[in-house]
Amino acid sequence: MSKQVLSIVEADVHVAAPPQKRKDWRRFVWDSFDKSPEERHFIFKLDLALLTFGCLGFFIKFLDAANLVNAFVSGMKEDLNMFGNQLNYVTTAYTVGYILGEIPSNVILTRVRPSIWLPTLEVVWAVLTMCLASCTNITQLYVLRFLIGLSEGGFYPGLNYMIGSWYRKDEIAKRSGILNASGSVATIFSGFLMSAVINLGGKGGLAVISLPIAFASFYFLPDTPDTNRGSYFTEAEIVLAKKRMVLEGRKPRAPYTVAKVKKILTSWHIWLFSLLYSFFGGTQGTPIFPQYLKDAKKGKKPRYNLIQINNYPSFTFAVAVVAAVAYAWISDSVLGGRRWPLMIFAGVFQVILFISLAVWNIAEGWRWACYILYGQALGLSGIINSWANEVCSNDNEERAVVLASMNMMNNVLAAWLPLLVWNQVDAPKYHKGFITATCTSIVFVIASVAVAILQKREDREKSESVEEGLGSEREAVQEWKEDPELDIKRANAELGGYGEDIKGA
């Protein structure tokens, strides 16, 4: 083996080695504080580009979804003559469109530059959202919400795919958590925004601000390290980005083949992660807290006015914001990248909350606590997406499909389950709904344990495979040390004498 080959082997072994755990306390505050100045600067630019536009876009989309709920309890029901379960039907129309858009969008995202595809979806979504202001009947609302869902379906799984394409194990959950928190912040903001609209005493649509964000994203949104063509990152930073992904074992793009598709569909990754993401929120499909406030009576009069009905549920999403950030920080730093402990904790806590609400005849203060603390489970979204990004690191296309499938299955469940167990006619007790949510939370805990066990088994198998490969390389290095001309002799035997030319060269 030549010295050049030996150096390549040693370099490959070094690159494949896992990064050493850092002892610097600053990493508990922010993960880039104890890294090199070059890497800190790169991560800052990446955060500024990807998180800023991702969070703004996600904020606006959650604001749109939350405003539909707030509008329903603030006059839309009467304006469009809505009755029975029509709010659920509107939500279902949006969900069906969302479902149909998710996997195709993420598949396209592995072939079309994200800085082109995601902003294009954003422009289409913005135009359709503006059309909502002209709705005069429920049928128009059904059609528009379906198309809005279709154009929006690729946004969230696409952003999580992007996060997984750039960030390392000690960084990824924080970014997914911040993205997730931006949606909860939008829901909080929505309640107060609707209160302001009511106080103005007028009617009409809210201004759409997503178009400027979409057009700016065509320039600022990064692609992936292996497809990035913009001037936002320097050539050295792109090389650094690729090296970081090599260290994480996160593979670049590869062709879709029949064998690859079969592997994706038969792996436990897609099925267990889809199950986890479907059940982490108790499959809630209707605004249970606002509906409880709306139906609460003090004698024969409503106990809460419209301002209170819109504002009080914001506490639930404030808890979701805190949980999303806290869970992400703890998971990335204190737990060293482990995701399952927090998921089991949050799942067990959800079981307690939902059992309490199913019983219903509990202290009023504890009932309020259950409605508000329910938000802690909503903070798990970023943790689950980070876990899927890590487990599927070895196959870029599988990672994209699994992330989309998780969101798709969550919405498949949300498309029909609310019609069975979260009926408005059962408000505010929703006994069937809370019993169902209790059961799904139990399944969530069991599935979290299963994923942790299977991941540990896969990691052990990968480690054994790497050890076998390194063992072969070490043997080759040892042979070369004992006989430096061994590779020339082998070449000479195989090439019928031309090996001497190699020696002479």
SVG drawing of the C-alpha trace seen along z (x, -y; Angstrom):
<svg xmlns="http://www.w3.org/2000/svg" viewBox="-81 -50 93 63">
<polyline fill="none" stroke="black" stroke-width="0.4" points="0.0,0.0 1.5,-3.4 2.0,-6.3 -0.7,-8.2 -3.2,-5.4 -2.3,-5.1 -2.9,-8.8 -6.3,-8.5 -7.3,-5.6 -6.2,-7.4 -8.1,-10.5 -11.2,-8.5 -11.0,-6.9 -10.6,-10.3 -13.6,-11.8 -15.8,-8.9 -15.0,-9.1 -17.8,-10.6 -17.1,-14.1 -15.7,-14.3 -18.1,-15.5 -17.2,-19.0 -16.9,-19.9 -17.3,-23.7 -20.3,-24.9 -21.2,-27.5 -22.7,-24.8 -25.6,-24.5 -26.5,-28.2 -26.0,-28.0 -24.4,-25.2 -22.1,-27.4 -20.5,-29.3 -17.7,-26.7 -17.0,-26.1 -14.4,-27.7 -14.9,-31.3 -15.4,-30.1 -18.0,-27.6 -19.8,-30.1 -20.0,-32.6 -21.3,-30.0 -24.0,-28.8 -25.0,-32.4 -25.5,-33.0 -27.4,-29.7 -29.7,-30.5 -30.3,-34.0 -31.3,-32.7 -33.1,-29.4 -34.7,-30.1 -35.8,-33.7 -37.7,-32.9 -38.8,-29.4 -40.3,-30.8 -41.9,-33.8 -43.6,-31.5 -44.7,-29.0 -45.9,-31.8 -48.1,-33.2 -49.5,-29.7 -50.4,-29.0 -51.9,-32.5 -54.2,-31.6 -55.2,-28.3 -55.8,-29.8 -57.8,-32.8 -60.3,-30.4 -61.1,-29.0 -61.2,-32.5 -63.3,-33.8 -65.8,-30.9 -66.5,-31.9 -66.4,-35.6 -69.1,-35.9 -68.1,-33.8 -70.6,-31.1 -73.5,-33.6 -72.1,-35.3 -71.9,-32.1 -74.9,-30.4 -72.7,-27.6 -74.3,-24.9 -73.8,-21.4 -70.3,-20.0 -69.5,-22.4 -66.4,-23.8 -65.0,-20.3 -65.8,-19.8 -63.9,-23.0 -61.0,-21.8 -61.2,-18.4 -61.2,-20.0 -58.0,-21.8 -56.5,-18.7 -57.2,-16.5 -55.4,-19.1 -52.5,-19.2 -52.2,-15.4 -52.1,-15.2 -49.4,-17.8 -46.9,-16.5 -45.0,-13.5 -45.0,-14.7 -43.6,-18.1 -40.7,-16.5 -39.9,-14.1 -39.7,-17.2 -37.5,-18.9 -34.9,-16.3 -34.7,-17.1 -35.5,-20.8 -33.6,-23.5 -35.4,-24.4 -34.8,-28.1 -37.1,-27.7 -39.6,-25.2 -40.5,-26.4 -40.9,-30.1 -43.1,-29.1 -45.4,-27.2 -45.5,-30.3 -46.6,-32.6 -49.4,-30.2 -50.5,-29.9 -50.6,-33.7 -52.7,-34.3 -55.2,-31.7 -55.4,-33.1 -56.2,-36.5 -59.1,-35.0 -60.7,-34.0 -61.9,-37.5 -64.4,-37.1 -66.1,-34.0 -69.9,-34.4 -71.0,-30.8 -69.7,-27.6 -69.0,-25.8 -66.5,-28.5 -64.9,-28.2 -64.5,-24.4 -62.8,-24.7 -60.4,-27.5 -59.4,-25.7 -58.7,-22.5 -56.4,-24.4 -54.7,-26.3 -53.9,-23.0 -52.6,-21.5 -50.2,-24.4 -49.2,-24.5 -48.6,-20.7 -44.9,-20.8 -43.9,-23.7 -43.4,-22.3 -41.9,-18.8 -39.8,-20.7 -38.3,-23.0 -37.6,-20.0 -35.8,-18.3 -33.8,-21.4 -32.9,-21.6 -31.7,-18.0 -29.6,-18.8 -27.5,-21.5 -27.4,-21.0 -25.6,-18.5 -26.8,-16.4 -26.2,-19.1 -27.9,-21.8 -30.9,-20.2 -33.5,-19.9 -33.1,-23.6 -33.8,-24.7 -36.7,-22.4 -38.0,-23.5 -37.7,-27.2 -39.5,-26.5 -42.3,-24.7 -42.5,-27.4 -43.1,-30.0 -46.4,-28.3 -47.5,-28.4 -46.5,-32.1 -48.8,-32.7 -51.7,-31.0 -51.2,-33.3 -51.0,-36.3 -54.1,-35.3 -56.3,-35.4 -55.3,-39.0 -55.5,-40.0 -59.1,-38.8 -59.8,-40.7 -58.5,-43.9 -60.7,-43.3 -63.8,-42.9 -62.9,-46.0 -62.8,-47.9 -66.3,-46.8 -65.7,-46.2 -65.7,-43.2 -63.2,-42.1 -60.1,-40.0 -56.7,-40.4 -53.9,-41.7 -51.7,-39.0 -48.0,-39.6 -46.6,-36.4 -45.9,-37.6 -42.9,-39.8 -41.5,-36.9 -42.0,-34.5 -40.2,-36.8 -37.3,-37.5 -37.0,-33.7 -36.1,-33.2 -32.8,-34.9 -32.1,-34.3 -33.4,-30.7 -30.4,-28.3 -30.5,-25.1 -28.8,-22.0 -25.0,-21.8 -24.7,-19.6 -27.0,-21.8 -26.4,-25.3 -25.6,-27.8 -26.3,-31.2 -23.8,-33.8 -25.0,-33.9 -22.4,-31.3 -18.7,-31.4 -17.1,-28.4 -15.2,-27.6 -18.5,-27.6 -20.1,-25.2 -17.1,-22.9 -17.5,-23.2 -21.2,-22.4 -20.5,-19.3 -17.8,-18.2 -20.3,-18.7 -22.8,-16.4 -20.1,-13.8 -19.3,-13.8 -22.9,-13.2 -23.2,-10.4 -25.9,-12.3 -25.8,-11.2 -26.3,-13.5 -28.8,-13.0 -29.0,-9.7 -31.2,-8.5 -34.7,-7.0 -34.7,-3.3 -37.2,-0.5 -34.9,1.0 -34.7,-2.3 -38.5,-2.8 -38.9,0.8 -36.4,0.3 -38.2,-2.9 -41.6,-1.3 -40.4,1.9 -38.3,0.2 -39.6,-0.4 -38.5,-4.0 -41.5,-5.2 -44.1,-3.3 -43.0,-3.9 -42.2,-7.6 -45.5,-8.1 -47.2,-6.5 -45.3,-8.7 -46.1,-11.9 -49.8,-10.9 -50.3,-10.4 -48.1,-12.9 -50.8,-15.6 -53.7,-13.2 -55.2,-13.6 -57.1,-16.7 -59.1,-18.0 -61.3,-20.7 -60.8,-23.9 -61.7,-22.2 -60.7,-25.1 -62.4,-27.9 -65.5,-25.7 -65.5,-25.1 -65.2,-28.8 -68.0,-29.6 -70.4,-27.1 -69.7,-28.0 -72.6,-29.6 -73.1,-31.8 -76.8,-31.2 -78.4,-31.7 -75.8,-34.1 -72.4,-33.3 -69.6,-33.3 -67.0,-34.7 -67.2,-37.4 -65.7,-37.1 -62.5,-38.9 -61.9,-36.3 -62.8,-33.4 -60.2,-34.5 -57.5,-35.4 -57.6,-32.7 -56.6,-29.7 -53.4,-31.6 -52.1,-30.3 -52.1,-26.8 -49.9,-27.9 -47.6,-29.9 -46.9,-26.6 -46.3,-25.0 -43.7,-27.7 -41.9,-27.2 -42.0,-23.4 -40.8,-23.4 -37.7,-25.5 -37.1,-23.8 -37.4,-20.3 -35.1,-21.1 -32.4,-22.6 -32.5,-19.8 -32.4,-17.2 -29.5,-18.7 -27.3,-19.5 -28.2,-17.9 -29.3,-14.6 -26.5,-14.6 -28.8,-14.3 -31.2,-11.6 -34.8,-12.3 -36.8,-9.5 -36.6,-10.5 -38.5,-13.7 -41.0,-12.0 -41.9,-9.4 -42.2,-12.1 -44.5,-14.3 -46.6,-11.3 -47.2,-10.1 -48.1,-13.6 -50.6,-13.8 -52.2,-10.6 -52.8,-12.2 -54.3,-15.3 -56.7,-13.5 -57.9,-11.0 -58.7,-14.0 -60.7,-15.7 -62.5,-12.4 -63.6,-12.2 -64.8,-15.8 -66.2,-16.2 -63.0,-17.6 -62.1,-20.9 -62.5,-23.9 -58.9,-25.0 -57.5,-21.6 -59.7,-21.5 -58.2,-24.9 -54.8,-23.5 -55.4,-20.5 -56.5,-22.6 -53.5,-24.9 -50.8,-22.3 -51.9,-20.2 -49.7,-22.6 -46.6,-20.9 -47.1,-18.0 -47.3,-20.3 -43.7,-21.2 -42.6,-17.7 -43.0,-18.2 -39.4,-19.5 -38.0,-16.7 -39.7,-14.0 -38.7,-15.6 -35.1,-15.9 -35.1,-12.2 -36.4,-11.2 -33.7,-13.3 -31.0,-11.5 -32.3,-7.9 -32.7,-8.3 -29.3,-10.0 -28.0,-7.2 -30.5,-7.8 -31.3,-11.3 -34.4,-10.2 -35.7,-8.1 -35.3,-11.1 -37.3,-13.3 -40.1,-10.7 -40.3,-9.8 -40.5,-13.4 -43.4,-14.0 -45.1,-10.7 -45.0,-11.6 -46.9,-14.9 -49.1,-13.2 -50.3,-10.4 -50.8,-13.0 -53.2,-14.8 -54.8,-11.6 -55.9,-10.9 -57.0,-14.5 -59.1,-14.3 -61.6,-11.7 -61.1,-11.1 -62.5,-14.5 -65.7,-13.7 -66.1,-10.6 -64.9,-11.7 -64.6,-15.5 -68.1,-16.4 -69.3,-19.9 -72.6,-18.5 -70.6,-16.8 -69.1,-20.1 -67.8,-20.9 -67.4,-17.5 -66.1,-15.6 -66.0,-12.4 -65.3,-10.2 -62.6,-12.6 -60.7,-12.6 -60.9,-8.8 -59.5,-8.5 -56.7,-11.0 -55.8,-9.0 -55.5,-5.8 -53.4,-7.4 -51.1,-9.0 -50.5,-5.6 -49.6,-4.2 -47.3,-7.2 -45.3,-6.3 -45.0,-2.6 -43.9,-3.6 -41.3,-6.0 -39.8,-3.1 -39.9,-0.9 -38.1,-3.5 -35.4,-4.0 -34.7,-0.2 -34.6,0.2 -32.4,-2.8 -30.0,-1.4 -29.9,1.9 -29.3,0.1 -26.5,-2.0 -24.8,1.2 -25.0,2.9 -23.5,-0.2 -20.8,-0.3 -19.9,3.3 -19.9,2.8 -17.5,-0.2 -15.3,1.8 -15.1,4.6 -14.2,2.1 -11.6,0.4 -10.2,3.8 -9.7,4.6 -8.0,1.3 -5.7,1.8 -4.7,5.2 -3.9,3.6 -1.8,0.9 0.0,3.5 0.7,5.6 2.1,2.4 4.4,1.7 5.8,5.3 6.2,5.2 5.9,1.7 6.1,3.1 3.2,5.6 0.7,3.6 3.2,3.4 3.7,7.2 -0.1,7.8 -0.5,5.3 2.3,7.1 0.6,10.5 -2.7,9.1 -1.4,7.0 1.1,9.6 4.3,7.6 2.9,4.0 3.3,3.7 7.0,3.1 6.0,-0.1 4.1,-1.2 7.1,-0.6 9.2,-2.6 6.7,-5.4"/>
</svg>
